[in-house]
Amino acid sequence: MSLITSTAPKAPPRPAVPRSIRLDSLTGLRWCAAALIFCYHFSFEESAAGSGQHVGQLRHLTLAGPSAVSFFFVLSGFVLAWSARTADTAGGFWRRRFARIYPSHAVTFCVAVVMLLWMGLTLDPLTGLANLTLTQAWVPDPEVWFGYNGVSWSLSCEFFFYFAFPFLIGPLRRLRSRGLWAVVAAGNLFVVLFPLYGRDLAYAAGWHPKFLLYLLPPVRLAEFVVGIALALLVRNGSWRGPGLGVSLGLSCAAALWLVHLVPYDFHWSACTIVPYTLTIAAAAHADARGSRSPFRNRVLVYLGEISFSFYLVHEMVIFGTNHFFFTHHLSPALWLDTLLVLGVSLAGAALLHRYVEKPGVRLLSRGRPKPRPAAT
Protein backbone atom coordinates (compact mmCIF):
# COMPACT_ATOMS: atom_id res chain seq x y z
CA MET A 1 0.00 0.00 0.00
CA SER A 2 1.21 3.47 -0.78
CA LEU A 3 1.51 5.58 2.34
CA ILE A 4 1.74 8.64 0.19
CA THR A 5 -1.59 8.03 -1.50
CA SER A 6 -3.51 6.27 1.23
CA THR A 7 -4.87 9.51 2.67
CA ALA A 8 -4.90 11.55 -0.52
CA PRO A 9 -8.18 12.27 -2.29
CA LYS A 10 -9.22 9.74 -4.90
CA ALA A 11 -9.42 12.36 -7.64
CA PRO A 12 -7.08 15.23 -6.73
CA PRO A 13 -7.46 18.36 -8.79
CA ARG A 14 -4.98 18.79 -11.57
CA PRO A 15 -2.19 21.12 -10.45
CA ALA A 16 -1.97 24.48 -12.14
CA VAL A 17 1.80 24.06 -12.54
CA PRO A 18 3.25 20.77 -13.88
CA ARG A 19 5.78 19.13 -11.57
CA SER A 20 8.07 18.57 -14.57
CA ILE A 21 9.04 22.24 -14.62
CA ARG A 22 12.60 22.68 -13.43
CA LEU A 23 12.91 25.14 -10.58
CA ASP A 24 16.46 26.18 -11.35
CA SER A 25 16.16 29.37 -9.32
CA LEU A 26 15.83 27.25 -6.20
CA THR A 27 18.96 25.35 -7.20
CA GLY A 28 20.82 28.63 -7.58
CA LEU A 29 19.52 29.82 -4.24
CA ARG A 30 20.85 26.65 -2.65
CA TRP A 31 24.33 27.82 -3.50
CA CYS A 32 23.69 31.23 -1.94
CA ALA A 33 22.62 29.53 1.30
CA ALA A 34 25.62 27.19 1.22
CA ALA A 35 27.93 30.16 0.63
CA LEU A 36 26.47 31.94 3.66
CA ILE A 37 27.15 28.90 5.83
CA PHE A 38 30.69 28.69 4.44
CA CYS A 39 31.37 32.34 5.26
CA TYR A 40 29.94 31.89 8.76
CA HIS A 41 32.03 28.83 9.52
CA PHE A 42 35.13 30.38 8.01
CA SER A 43 34.79 33.57 10.04
CA PHE A 44 34.14 31.78 13.34
CA GLU A 45 36.46 28.78 12.88
CA GLU A 46 39.37 30.10 10.84
CA SER A 47 42.19 30.88 13.25
CA ALA A 48 45.44 30.95 11.32
CA ALA A 49 45.16 34.00 9.08
CA GLY A 50 44.08 37.60 8.99
CA SER A 51 43.87 40.35 11.55
CA GLY A 52 41.38 40.33 14.39
CA GLN A 53 39.70 43.38 12.87
CA HIS A 54 39.09 41.76 9.50
CA VAL A 55 37.89 38.50 11.00
CA GLY A 56 35.57 40.47 13.29
CA GLN A 57 34.08 42.31 10.34
CA LEU A 58 33.45 39.03 8.55
CA ARG A 59 31.79 37.61 11.65
CA HIS A 60 29.55 40.65 11.88
CA LEU A 61 28.45 40.23 8.26
CA THR A 62 27.75 36.50 8.56
CA LEU A 63 26.07 36.30 11.97
CA ALA A 64 22.94 34.95 10.26
CA GLY A 65 24.87 32.00 8.85
CA PRO A 66 23.01 29.36 10.92
CA SER A 67 19.72 30.62 9.49
CA ALA A 68 20.78 29.19 6.13
CA VAL A 69 20.10 25.74 7.59
CA SER A 70 16.52 26.90 8.14
CA PHE A 71 16.41 27.89 4.47
CA PHE A 72 17.56 24.40 3.52
CA PHE A 73 14.91 22.77 5.71
CA VAL A 74 12.08 24.79 4.14
CA LEU A 75 13.53 24.19 0.68
CA SER A 76 13.79 20.45 1.33
CA GLY A 77 10.08 20.18 2.12
CA PHE A 78 9.25 22.33 -0.89
CA VAL A 79 11.28 20.29 -3.38
CA LEU A 80 10.06 16.92 -2.13
CA ALA A 81 6.42 18.01 -2.24
CA TRP A 82 6.85 19.55 -5.68
CA SER A 83 8.25 16.39 -7.25
CA ALA A 84 6.29 13.78 -5.25
CA ARG A 85 4.23 11.30 -7.25
CA THR A 86 0.80 10.33 -6.01
CA ALA A 87 1.47 6.65 -6.84
CA ASP A 88 4.80 6.51 -5.02
CA THR A 89 5.34 4.17 -2.10
CA ALA A 90 6.93 5.05 1.20
CA GLY A 91 9.60 2.40 0.69
CA GLY A 92 10.51 3.71 -2.74
CA PHE A 93 10.70 7.25 -1.44
CA TRP A 94 12.89 6.30 1.52
CA ARG A 95 15.21 4.28 -0.74
CA ARG A 96 15.76 7.23 -3.07
CA ARG A 97 16.42 9.67 -0.26
CA PHE A 98 18.93 7.27 1.33
CA ALA A 99 20.66 6.97 -2.03
CA ARG A 100 20.74 10.73 -2.39
CA ILE A 101 22.24 11.47 1.02
CA TYR A 102 24.04 8.57 2.63
CA PRO A 103 26.89 7.61 0.24
CA SER A 104 28.34 11.13 0.40
CA HIS A 105 27.90 11.18 4.16
CA ALA A 106 29.67 7.83 4.56
CA VAL A 107 32.62 8.95 2.45
CA THR A 108 33.03 12.28 4.24
CA PHE A 109 32.74 10.50 7.59
CA CYS A 110 35.72 8.36 6.59
CA VAL A 111 37.60 11.46 5.48
CA ALA A 112 36.83 13.04 8.86
CA VAL A 113 38.26 10.00 10.66
CA VAL A 114 41.49 10.24 8.66
CA MET A 115 41.71 13.99 9.26
CA LEU A 116 41.18 13.65 13.02
CA LEU A 117 43.92 11.00 13.20
CA TRP A 118 46.23 13.27 11.17
CA MET A 119 45.53 16.08 13.63
CA GLY A 120 46.42 13.79 16.54
CA LEU A 121 42.96 13.88 18.13
CA THR A 122 41.31 11.04 20.04
CA LEU A 123 38.41 9.29 18.35
CA ASP A 124 35.36 8.62 20.49
CA PRO A 125 33.57 5.47 19.23
CA LEU A 126 30.12 6.40 20.55
CA THR A 127 30.27 9.86 19.00
CA GLY A 128 31.44 8.25 15.77
CA LEU A 129 28.55 5.79 15.86
CA ALA A 130 26.04 8.59 16.39
CA ASN A 131 27.51 10.50 13.47
CA LEU A 132 27.67 7.49 11.18
CA THR A 133 24.06 6.54 11.94
CA LEU A 134 22.89 10.17 11.73
CA THR A 135 21.37 10.10 15.18
CA GLN A 136 23.59 12.80 16.73
CA ALA A 137 20.90 15.50 16.65
CA TRP A 138 18.80 13.37 19.01
CA VAL A 139 21.48 13.19 21.71
CA PRO A 140 21.40 16.04 24.28
CA ASP A 141 25.19 16.06 24.60
CA PRO A 142 27.23 18.93 23.11
CA GLU A 143 30.21 16.60 22.69
CA VAL A 144 28.20 14.46 20.28
CA TRP A 145 26.46 17.03 18.06
CA PHE A 146 29.42 18.24 16.03
CA GLY A 147 31.80 15.30 16.34
CA TYR A 148 33.68 14.00 13.28
CA ASN A 149 32.12 15.82 10.31
CA GLY A 150 30.22 18.37 12.36
CA VAL A 151 27.93 19.70 9.65
CA SER A 152 26.26 16.31 9.29
CA TRP A 153 24.04 17.06 12.30
CA SER A 154 21.59 18.63 9.85
CA LEU A 155 21.42 15.34 7.94
CA SER A 156 20.20 13.79 11.17
CA CYS A 157 17.25 16.19 10.96
CA GLU A 158 16.79 15.52 7.25
CA PHE A 159 16.58 11.76 7.81
CA PHE A 160 13.79 12.35 10.30
CA PHE A 161 12.02 14.60 7.78
CA TYR A 162 12.33 11.92 5.11
CA PHE A 163 10.83 9.35 7.43
CA ALA A 164 7.90 11.66 8.19
CA PHE A 165 7.26 12.84 4.64
CA PRO A 166 5.07 9.94 3.43
CA PHE A 167 2.85 10.42 6.48
CA LEU A 168 2.61 14.20 5.96
CA ILE A 169 2.12 14.66 2.24
CA GLY A 170 -1.23 12.86 2.01
CA PRO A 171 -3.07 14.86 4.68
CA LEU A 172 -1.56 18.11 3.42
CA ARG A 173 -2.69 17.33 -0.12
CA ARG A 174 -6.24 17.01 1.16
CA LEU A 175 -6.24 20.57 2.44
CA ARG A 176 -7.77 23.37 0.46
CA SER A 177 -5.84 26.54 -0.13
CA ARG A 178 -7.03 28.11 3.13
CA GLY A 179 -5.79 25.12 5.06
CA LEU A 180 -2.40 25.25 3.36
CA TRP A 181 -2.13 28.96 4.10
CA ALA A 182 -2.94 28.16 7.73
CA VAL A 183 -0.13 25.58 7.83
CA VAL A 184 2.37 28.05 6.38
CA ALA A 185 1.29 30.76 8.82
CA ALA A 186 1.28 28.42 11.84
CA GLY A 187 4.69 27.01 10.97
CA ASN A 188 6.20 30.47 10.61
CA LEU A 189 4.56 31.61 13.84
CA PHE A 190 5.94 28.60 15.72
CA VAL A 191 9.49 29.28 14.50
CA VAL A 192 9.22 32.99 15.34
CA LEU A 193 7.82 32.47 18.85
CA PHE A 194 9.58 29.29 19.97
CA PRO A 195 12.72 31.10 21.24
CA LEU A 196 10.53 32.94 23.74
CA TYR A 197 10.09 29.76 25.76
CA GLY A 198 12.54 27.29 24.21
CA ARG A 199 15.42 28.16 26.52
CA ASP A 200 13.28 27.72 29.63
CA LEU A 201 12.01 24.36 28.37
CA ALA A 202 15.57 23.22 27.73
CA TYR A 203 16.72 24.20 31.21
CA ALA A 204 13.69 22.45 32.72
CA ALA A 205 14.68 19.26 30.89
CA GLY A 206 18.33 19.63 31.87
CA TRP A 207 19.45 20.22 28.28
CA HIS A 208 21.72 22.75 26.65
CA PRO A 209 19.42 25.43 25.10
CA LYS A 210 21.02 24.99 21.68
CA PHE A 211 19.84 21.39 21.60
CA LEU A 212 16.19 22.41 21.73
CA LEU A 213 16.43 25.69 19.85
CA TYR A 214 18.62 24.56 16.97
CA LEU A 215 19.25 20.83 16.70
CA LEU A 216 16.34 18.65 17.83
CA PRO A 217 14.69 17.19 14.70
CA PRO A 218 11.03 17.38 15.86
CA VAL A 219 11.45 21.10 16.56
CA ARG A 220 12.97 21.72 13.12
CA LEU A 221 10.17 19.72 11.48
CA ALA A 222 8.02 22.87 11.44
CA GLU A 223 10.24 24.42 8.75
CA PHE A 224 10.06 21.29 6.63
CA VAL A 225 6.26 21.23 6.87
CA VAL A 226 6.13 24.90 5.86
CA GLY A 227 8.05 23.93 2.73
CA ILE A 228 5.58 21.15 1.86
CA ALA A 229 2.54 23.40 2.22
CA LEU A 230 4.29 26.17 0.32
CA ALA A 231 4.98 23.89 -2.64
CA LEU A 232 1.36 22.76 -2.79
CA LEU A 233 0.18 26.39 -2.77
CA VAL A 234 2.51 27.36 -5.61
CA ARG A 235 1.65 24.26 -7.65
CA ASN A 236 -2.11 24.75 -7.42
CA GLY A 237 -1.79 28.41 -8.33
CA SER A 238 -2.94 29.70 -4.94
CA TRP A 239 0.24 31.44 -3.84
CA ARG A 240 -0.11 35.18 -3.39
CA GLY A 241 2.97 37.00 -2.19
CA PRO A 242 5.60 39.58 -3.09
CA GLY A 243 7.81 39.07 -6.11
CA LEU A 244 11.35 37.73 -6.09
CA GLY A 245 13.01 41.14 -5.84
CA VAL A 246 11.03 42.24 -2.78
CA SER A 247 11.31 38.85 -1.10
CA LEU A 248 15.04 38.71 -1.66
CA GLY A 249 15.40 42.24 -0.30
CA LEU A 250 13.54 41.24 2.85
CA SER A 251 15.77 38.18 3.26
CA CYS A 252 18.92 40.27 2.92
CA ALA A 253 17.58 42.85 5.39
CA ALA A 254 16.80 40.13 7.93
CA ALA A 255 20.15 38.36 7.49
CA LEU A 256 22.34 41.47 7.46
CA TRP A 257 20.45 43.89 9.71
CA LEU A 258 17.61 42.40 11.76
CA VAL A 259 19.73 39.53 13.07
CA HIS A 260 21.86 42.09 14.94
CA LEU A 261 18.83 43.65 16.65
CA VAL A 262 17.09 40.57 18.04
CA PRO A 263 18.09 38.54 21.14
CA TYR A 264 20.63 35.79 20.48
CA ASP A 265 18.14 32.92 20.53
CA PHE A 266 16.25 34.47 17.62
CA HIS A 267 19.17 34.54 15.21
CA TRP A 268 19.07 30.81 14.49
CA SER A 269 15.91 31.03 12.38
CA ALA A 270 13.21 33.13 14.04
CA CYS A 271 14.07 36.45 12.42
CA THR A 272 14.60 34.98 8.92
CA ILE A 273 11.90 32.32 8.52
CA VAL A 274 9.26 34.69 7.09
CA PRO A 275 11.46 36.29 4.39
CA TYR A 276 12.99 32.91 3.52
CA THR A 277 9.50 31.48 3.08
CA LEU A 278 8.59 34.36 0.79
CA THR A 279 11.83 34.05 -1.21
CA ILE A 280 11.47 30.33 -1.87
CA ALA A 281 7.87 30.72 -2.99
CA ALA A 282 8.70 33.77 -5.14
CA ALA A 283 11.63 32.01 -6.84
CA ALA A 284 9.54 28.94 -7.62
CA HIS A 285 6.67 31.12 -8.82
CA ALA A 286 9.05 33.00 -11.11
CA ASP A 287 10.31 29.76 -12.65
CA ALA A 288 6.80 28.38 -13.04
CA ARG A 289 5.72 31.55 -14.87
CA GLY A 290 8.93 31.88 -16.85
CA SER A 291 9.70 35.25 -15.27
CA ARG A 292 13.23 36.60 -15.13
CA SER A 293 15.43 35.36 -12.31
CA PRO A 294 19.14 35.94 -11.68
CA PHE A 295 19.40 32.55 -9.98
CA ARG A 296 18.89 30.57 -13.19
CA ASN A 297 22.41 31.52 -14.25
CA ARG A 298 24.24 28.42 -15.47
CA VAL A 299 27.16 28.85 -13.06
CA LEU A 300 24.86 29.37 -10.07
CA VAL A 301 22.78 26.34 -11.02
CA TYR A 302 25.88 24.14 -11.21
CA LEU A 303 27.13 25.45 -7.90
CA GLY A 304 23.69 24.71 -6.47
CA GLU A 305 23.90 21.17 -7.79
CA ILE A 306 27.17 20.55 -5.94
CA SER A 307 26.11 22.56 -2.87
CA PHE A 308 25.28 19.45 -0.84
CA SER A 309 28.76 18.08 -1.43
CA PHE A 310 30.23 21.51 -0.73
CA TYR A 311 28.35 21.65 2.54
CA LEU A 312 29.77 18.29 3.59
CA VAL A 313 33.42 19.08 2.83
CA HIS A 314 33.91 22.77 3.57
CA GLU A 315 34.25 22.64 7.35
CA MET A 316 36.81 19.85 7.21
CA VAL A 317 38.82 21.96 4.76
CA ILE A 318 38.72 24.90 7.19
CA PHE A 319 39.96 22.78 10.09
CA GLY A 320 42.53 21.01 7.91
CA THR A 321 44.09 24.21 6.61
CA ASN A 322 44.16 25.68 10.11
CA HIS A 323 46.05 22.63 11.35
CA PHE A 324 48.49 22.77 8.43
CA PHE A 325 49.24 26.46 8.92
CA PHE A 326 49.74 26.08 12.67
CA THR A 327 51.95 23.02 12.23
CA HIS A 328 54.18 24.85 9.74
CA HIS A 329 54.03 28.21 11.57
CA LEU A 330 52.39 29.96 8.65
CA SER A 331 50.05 32.93 8.78
CA PRO A 332 48.80 33.84 5.29
CA ALA A 333 46.76 36.90 4.49
CA LEU A 334 43.05 36.51 5.12
CA TRP A 335 42.13 36.95 1.45
CA LEU A 336 44.66 34.29 0.41
CA ASP A 337 43.42 31.86 3.05
CA THR A 338 39.83 32.50 1.99
CA LEU A 339 40.58 31.78 -1.66
CA LEU A 340 42.56 28.67 -0.74
CA VAL A 341 39.86 27.21 1.52
CA LEU A 342 37.11 28.08 -0.95
CA GLY A 343 39.01 26.63 -3.90
CA VAL A 344 39.83 23.37 -2.14
CA SER A 345 36.25 23.07 -0.89
CA LEU A 346 34.84 23.60 -4.38
CA ALA A 347 37.25 21.08 -5.89
CA GLY A 348 36.39 18.53 -3.22
CA ALA A 349 32.68 19.18 -3.72
CA ALA A 350 32.93 18.70 -7.49
CA LEU A 351 34.76 15.40 -7.02
CA LEU A 352 32.36 14.16 -4.34
CA HIS A 353 29.34 15.12 -6.45
CA ARG A 354 30.65 13.43 -9.59
CA TYR A 355 32.23 10.29 -8.20
CA VAL A 356 30.16 9.56 -5.09
CA GLU A 357 26.84 11.42 -4.99
CA LYS A 358 25.69 10.80 -8.56
CA PRO A 359 26.95 7.18 -8.84
CA GLY A 360 25.42 6.45 -5.43
CA VAL A 361 22.03 7.63 -6.63
CA ARG A 362 22.28 5.52 -9.79
CA LEU A 363 23.48 2.41 -7.97
CA LEU A 364 21.12 2.44 -5.00
CA SER A 365 18.10 3.55 -7.03
CA ARG A 366 18.64 1.02 -9.81
CA GLY A 367 15.49 -0.74 -10.89
CA ARG A 368 13.21 1.70 -9.09
CA PRO A 369 11.28 4.51 -10.77
CA LYS A 370 12.63 7.88 -9.71
CA PRO A 371 10.80 11.14 -10.29
CA ARG A 372 12.91 13.92 -11.70
CA PRO A 373 13.53 16.40 -8.89
CA ALA A 374 12.54 20.01 -9.17
CA ALA A 375 15.85 21.15 -7.72
CA THR A 376 18.78 19.30 -6.19
N, C-alpha and C positions, 0 to 999 in steps of 0.2 A: 504493500500500500504506500502511496506517496504521501508523506507527511506534509509536503508543500501544498498539495492540492486537496487534502482531506477536509480542510475547513474553508476552502475557497468556494465562491459561488459556482453553481453548475454552468452558468452561461455568463462569464464576466464580460463587461462591456469592452469593446475593442478600444485599445489605447489610442489617444490622439497622436502620439509620437511613436513610431516603430522602434523596437528595442535594437534593431540592427544599426541604427545611426551611431556612428562613432563620436564619443564625447571627448575629442582630443584636447579641448580646453581644460578639462579636468585632469588629463594626464600632464599637461604643462604646469598646471597649478600644483600638482604633486611635487614637482621639482622645486618650486618656490618654497613649499613647506619643508622639504628635506633640506634645502639650503639654509633656511632659518634655524633649523635644529643644528646643522653643522656649525654655523656661526656661533650659536649659543654654547655648544660644547667646546668649541675651540677657544672662545673667550674665557670660559670658566675653568678649563682643564689644561690649556696650554700653559707651560710654566718655564720654558727654556729660552724664550725669545721676546724681544720687544720691551719697551719701557712700561712702567706701571701706569703712566698716564694714558698711553695708547691702548693698553689692554683694558683699562677702566672705561675708556670711551666706547670700546667695542662691547663691553658688558652692558653698558647703559643702553646701547642701541638694540641689543638682542635679549633683553630681559624677558620678552614674551616668547622666547624660544620653546619652552615646554608646551605652550598653547598649540603649537603645530601638531602635536600628537592628537589633540582634540580635533583638529582639522582632519587628520587621517582617519579618526574613528567615525566621524560623520560621513566622510567620503567613502569609507568602506561600506557602510550600510547603504549609501546611495547607489554605488556601483553594483553591489550584489542584487539589490532590488530591481535595478534597471534591466539587468541581463537575465534575471531568473526566468526559467521556463515553468509554465504551469504544470507540465507533465513530469517534471523532474522528481527524483526520489531523494530522500534525505541522505541515504548511503552514497548515491552518486555525487551529491553536492559535497558531502564531507570528504570524499576521496579526492575530488578536484582541488579543494582548498588545501588539503594536506600536501598534495603534489605541488601546489603553488608556493607554499611557505616553507615546508620542513627541510627539503634538501639543502637549500641555501643556509638555513639555520644550523643544520648539522655540520656543514663544512666550516662555517665561521666559528662554531663552537670549538672545533678541532684546532683551528688557527689560534683561537684565544688560549687554548691549553698550551700550545707551543710557545706563544708569546709570553705567557705568565712564567713558564719555565725558563725562558731566555732572560727574563727580568729578575730571576732568582726569588720569585714569590712562592709561598706555600699554597698548594692546591687543597681545597676543602672538598671532600667527596660528596657530602650532602648538598652543599651549595651547587656543585657541578651537576648532580642528579636533578635538582630542581630546575636548573637552567636548561639542561638537555631535554627534560620532559615538559618544559614550558609551564611549570606550575609555580614559578617563583613569585608571581604577583599575588598569590593566595597566601603567602607565608608572611606573617607580621613580624619579620625580622630584618632590620636594615642591612645586616651582613649578607643576606641572601638576595635581595632585590636586584642588585647591580653587579653580582659576581660574574666572572668569566666575561662573556660579551654582554656588557651591561644594558645595551639598548634593547636586547631581546625581551625585556620585561613586557614591552607593549605587545609582543607576539603572544604572550601568555593571555592578555586580554582578548586579542583577536581570536585565539582558539576558542575561548568561551563564547565570543560572538558567533563564530561559525557554528558551534554546537546549537546555539539558540535560534539561529536564523530560520531553519525549517519550521519551527514552532511559532515563529513570529509573523512570517510573511503571509500565511493564510488568513489569520484574523485581521491583519492590517489591510489586506486586499478587499476584505468585505466592507470596510468602512467607506462611507461616502466622503465627499470632499470636506465637509464640515468636520467629520471625525478625524480625518488626516490632519487638517489644520489644528485641531485640538491637541493631537499627539505632538506635532511640531512645537506648538506653544508650550505645552506642559513639559516637554523635554528640555526646552530652553530655560524655562522658569526653574526647573529643578537644578540645572547646572549653575544658574546664576545665584540661587539662594542657598545651595547646599553648604558653601563655606561658612555661612552664618552659624551653623550648628554642627558642622562636621568635626571641627577640632574638639569640641566638648564631648561628642560621641566617642571619638577616638580615645580621649583621656579616660572616659568612663569604662571603656573596654580594655584599657591598659595597653593601647597601641600607640605607635608613633603617628602623629597627625597626618604625615605624608602618605601613610599606608591607606588611609580612608579617603583622603582628599584627592589623591593622584593615581594610586596604583590598583586598588581593589577592583577586579573585573565587573562585579555586579553594579558598582557605582558608575563605572564608565559606560555601562550598557546603554544609559540614557542617550548618549551622543550617537551611538550606533542606531538606535531606534529612530531618532530624529532623521538620520540619513535615509532610512527605509521609507518613512512616511513622506519625506521630501521628494524622493524619486517617484513615488506613486502620484504625487500631486503634479509634478512636471510632466510625467508621461500621459496623464489623462487630461492635460491642458488646463488644469485648475490653478496653477501657480500664478499668483499675483504679487509682484514684489519689484523693488528697484532694479534698474539695469546693472550691467556688469561694472560700468565705470563708477557708479555711486556705491555699489556694494564693495568694490575693491577699495575705494577711498575710505569707507567706514572701517574695513578690516585693517588698513594701514594706520588709521587714526587710533584704533583700539590697541594695536600691537606696539606702536611707537610712542603713544602719548598717554592713553588711558591707563595702561598697565602700570605706569609710574605714579598714578594718583590713588589707586585702590589699595586696600590692605593686602599684605603678602599672600594670604590664602586665596585671594581672588585672581591672582595672576596666572594660575595654572590653566584655567579655561573659562572661568566665570565672566570675565570682562571681554572675551572674544567670541563666545559661542554664537551670539546673535549675528554679528557681521559675517562670521564664517559660514553660518547657515545661509545667509542671503547671498554670499559670493558663490557658493557651490551651486545653488539653485539658478542664479543668474548666468553662470558660465554654461551650465547644461542647457538652459533655455536658449542661450545664444547659439549654441551648436545645433540644437533641434530646429531652430528657425533659420539657420544659415547666416546669422548676423556676424558682423566683424568681431574678431577676438584676437588679441595679441598673443594668447596662450596656445594658439594652434600653429605657431612657428615650428618648423621642422626640428630645429635644434632643441627647443624646449620640450617638444613631444618625446624626442629620443631620451633626453635627460630624465623626463618623467618615467619613461619605461624602465630605466635602470635605477630609479630612485630607491626602490626597495633594497636592491643590492648595495647601493651607496649608503643607505641608512645602516645596514648591517656592518659595513667595514670601516666607516669613517672614524668612529671613536677609538677603535684599536689602532688606527694609523696615528691618531693624535698621541695616544699613550706611548706607542712605539717610537715615534720621533722624539718625544720628550726624553725617553730613556736613552736613546742613542746620543742625543746632544749632551745630556748630563754625563754619560759615561766617557765621552770624548772631550768634555770641557769646552763645548761649543756654545755660542750664543748668537745665532744669526739674527738679522733684522726681522722685525715682525712681518713685513710684507713678503720677505723671502720665505719665511717659515709657513706663512699662509698659503702661498702658491705651491710650495712643496707638498704640504699636507693635502691640499685640495687636489693637486695633480695625481698623487699616489692613490688617494681615495677614489677618484674617478676611474683611474686605470684598473684598480681592483674591482670596482663595481662593474665595469664593462666586461671584465673576464668572468666574474661570478655570474653575471646575467647570461652571458653567452654559453658558458661551459657547464654551468650547474643549474641555474634557475630554469632556463628553457628546456634543456634535455630532461630535467627532472619532471617537468610538466608533461612532456611527451611520453616518457617512460611509464610514469605512474598512472597516467590517464589513458593509456593505450587500451583500445577496445571499448571505451566508454564514450558516449556522446558528450561533447563539451560545448556549451553555448559560447559564442564569441563575446568576450567581455566588452563593456562600454569603455572602460579605461583601465589601465593596469598600473 
